[in-house]
Amino acid sequence: MKTALVTGASRGIGAAIARRLEKDGIRTIKRSSEQADLSTMDGVDKALEGIDSLDILVNNAAAAPGGPIGTDTPEAFDHLMAVNVKAPYFLIQRAPLNDGGRIVNISSVATRMANPAQTSFAMTKGALETMSRTLAHQLGPRGITVNVVAPGATRTADNGQIFTPELEAAIKTLTAHRRLGTAEDIADVVAFLVSDDARWVTGQVLDASGGLFLGPPAQGAE
């Protein structure tokens, strides 16, 4: 039986990923922010505590979006970088990942959309994507794949209040599939990437946003 570690798995997308991997017969170790504070190296080590062999690592945990430059602070910036970039990097460095393993890093469509309210958040996710490409190249000889999943606007049980009717309507007009994403939409993409079917896919960013912000709303598509 394969073993997976999913960070940020107590709720939302992380919990959905863990459920889907378990459904596929994968032994899944869940780590939440309550168990391991990934803004610190002690937390990184705690996340790996008791794990001697690992086939799949899903770096899902992330600090909440932020980053308008006018109000950003060095402390908030450092926290974003620690959780979203430093922790995944050193989890990969220290994880006892087996040959033929799978690494999936969760990014965001914020890397391809100019949203001034999320400048520093988008920077961290851009760094995660660059890291994934370089590590895919480095780890390829061991048969390890490294890929990225980039969700768009995704409704979960915890963030439903964010999506007011007005915001939801606006997002739908900018999305090819005319709906918000669900945590299960993202989990299914991750499940593909960690499966043997994706053995020849590495160093890639898979946009799992339902086609968010591909262009102006198509005329006559409503």
C-alpha positions in Angstrom: 0.0 0.0 0.0 1.3 3.4 -0.9 1.6 6.1 1.8 0.8 9.8 1.3 1.4 12.9 3.4 -1.1 15.8 2.8 -0.5 19.1 4.6 -3.3 21.4 5.5 -5.6 18.4 5.5 -8.0 19.3 8.3 -10.5 21.1 6.1 -11.2 22.4 2.6 -9.2 21.3 -0.4 -6.7 19.4 1.8 -9.4 17.3 3.4 -10.9 16.5 0.0 -7.6 15.4 -1.3 -7.0 13.2 1.7 -10.5 11.6 1.3 -9.9 11.0 -2.4 -6.5 9.4 -1.9 -8.0 7.1 0.8 -10.8 6.2 -1.6 -8.1 5.1 -4.0 -6.6 2.8 -1.4 -3.7 5.1 -0.4 -2.7 5.3 3.3 -3.0 9.0 4.0 -1.2 10.9 6.8 -3.0 14.2 7.4 -1.2 17.2 8.9 -3.0 20.3 10.0 -1.7 23.7 11.2 -2.8 22.6 14.8 -0.4 19.6 14.5 2.5 21.4 12.8 3.1 25.1 12.4 4.6 25.2 9.0 5.8 28.8 9.5 8.7 27.3 11.5 11.3 24.6 10.8 10.2 22.9 14.0 6.7 22.6 12.4 8.3 21.2 9.2 10.0 18.5 11.2 6.8 17.7 13.2 4.9 17.3 9.9 7.4 14.5 9.0 7.5 12.9 12.5 7.1 9.2 12.5 7.2 8.8 8.7 10.0 6.4 7.6 8.8 5.8 4.0 6.7 8.0 1.7 5.3 7.6 -1.8 3.3 10.8 -2.2 3.7 14.3 -0.8 1.0 16.9 -1.4 2.0 20.3 -0.3 -1.4 21.9 0.2 -1.1 24.0 3.3 -0.9 27.7 2.6 -1.2 31.0 4.4 -4.3 33.0 3.6 -4.1 35.3 0.5 -2.9 38.8 1.1 -0.5 41.3 -0.3 -1.8 44.7 -1.4 1.6 46.5 -1.4 0.1 49.6 0.3 -0.8 47.8 3.5 1.5 44.8 3.4 4.0 44.4 6.3 7.3 42.7 6.5 5.9 40.4 9.1 3.0 39.3 7.0 5.3 38.9 4.0 7.7 36.7 5.9 4.9 34.6 7.2 3.6 34.0 3.6 7.0 33.1 2.4 7.6 30.7 5.3 4.4 28.8 4.9 3.9 28.9 1.1 7.6 28.5 -0.1 10.0 27.6 2.7 7.9 24.8 4.2 7.2 23.0 0.9 10.9 23.3 -0.1 12.2 21.8 3.1 9.4 19.2 3.4 10.6 17.9 0.0 14.2 18.1 1.1 13.6 16.1 4.3 10.8 13.7 3.3 11.8 10.0 3.0 10.4 9.9 -0.5 10.7 6.6 -2.3 11.9 6.2 -5.9 9.0 6.5 -8.3 7.2 8.8 -5.8 4.9 11.7 -6.5 5.1 15.3 -5.4 2.1 17.6 -6.0 2.3 21.3 -4.9 -0.9 23.3 -4.7 -0.5 26.8 -6.3 -3.2 29.2 -7.5 -4.4 30.9 -10.7 -3.2 34.1 -8.9 0.2 33.5 -10.6 -1.3 34.2 -14.1 -3.8 36.9 -13.0 -2.8 40.5 -12.0 -4.7 40.9 -8.8 -3.1 43.8 -6.8 -4.9 42.6 -3.6 -2.8 39.4 -3.7 0.6 40.5 -4.8 2.7 38.8 -2.2 0.5 35.7 -2.2 0.9 35.4 -5.9 4.7 35.8 -5.5 4.9 32.9 -3.2 2.9 30.7 -5.5 5.0 31.7 -8.5 8.1 30.7 -6.5 6.4 27.3 -5.8 5.9 26.8 -9.5 9.5 27.6 -10.4 10.7 25.3 -7.6 8.5 22.5 -8.9 10.0 22.7 -12.4 13.6 22.6 -11.2 12.9 19.8 -8.8 11.2 17.8 -11.5 14.4 18.0 -13.5 16.5 17.0 -10.5 14.4 14.2 -9.2 13.5 12.7 -12.6 16.3 10.1 -12.6 14.7 8.6 -9.5 11.4 8.3 -11.3 9.8 10.9 -9.0 7.4 13.4 -10.7 6.9 16.9 -9.4 3.8 18.8 -10.6 1.6 21.7 -9.6 -2.2 22.1 -9.4 -3.5 25.6 -9.6 -7.0 26.0 -8.4 -9.2 29.0 -9.1 -12.2 30.2 -7.1 -13.1 27.2 -5.1 -16.0 27.0 -2.7 -15.5 24.9 0.5 -17.4 24.4 3.7 -15.1 26.9 5.4 -15.0 29.7 2.9 -18.6 29.8 1.7 -19.3 33.1 3.3 -16.6 34.8 1.2 -18.6 34.1 -2.0 -21.5 36.6 -1.7 -24.1 36.3 -4.4 -22.6 39.3 -6.2 -19.1 37.9 -6.1 -20.2 34.5 -7.2 -22.1 36.0 -10.1 -19.1 38.0 -11.2 -16.7 35.0 -11.0 -19.1 32.8 -13.0 -19.1 35.3 -15.9 -15.3 35.0 -16.0 -15.2 31.2 -15.8 -15.6 29.0 -18.9 -17.7 26.5 -17.0 -19.8 29.3 -15.4 -19.6 28.0 -11.9 -17.3 28.0 -8.8 -15.0 25.1 -8.3 -15.4 22.5 -5.5 -12.8 20.9 -3.3 -13.6 17.6 -5.0 -12.7 19.2 -8.4 -9.2 19.8 -7.2 -8.9 16.5 -5.4 -9.6 14.6 -8.6 -6.8 16.4 -10.4 -4.4 15.6 -7.6 -5.5 11.9 -7.6 -4.7 11.7 -11.3 -1.2 13.2 -10.8 -0.3 10.8 -8.1 -1.5 7.8 -10.1 0.5 5.6 -12.4 -1.5 7.1 -15.3 0.5 10.3 -14.8 3.9 8.7 -14.7 5.0 10.6 -17.8 3.8 14.0 -16.6 6.3 16.1 -14.6 7.3 19.7 -14.2 3.9 20.9 -15.2 1.3 23.3 -13.9 -2.2 22.0 -14.3 -4.8 24.8 -14.2 -7.8 23.4 -12.3 -10.0 26.5 -12.4 -12.7 25.6 -14.8 -11.2 28.1 -17.2 -11.1 31.2 -15.0 -10.2 34.4 -16.7 -9.3 32.9 -20.1 -10.7 36.0 -21.8 -13.7 38.2 -22.1 -17.1 36.5 -21.5 -18.1 34.7 -24.6 -21.0 36.3 -26.4 -24.1 34.2 -26.5 -22.7 31.6 -24.1 -25.1 32.2 -21.3 
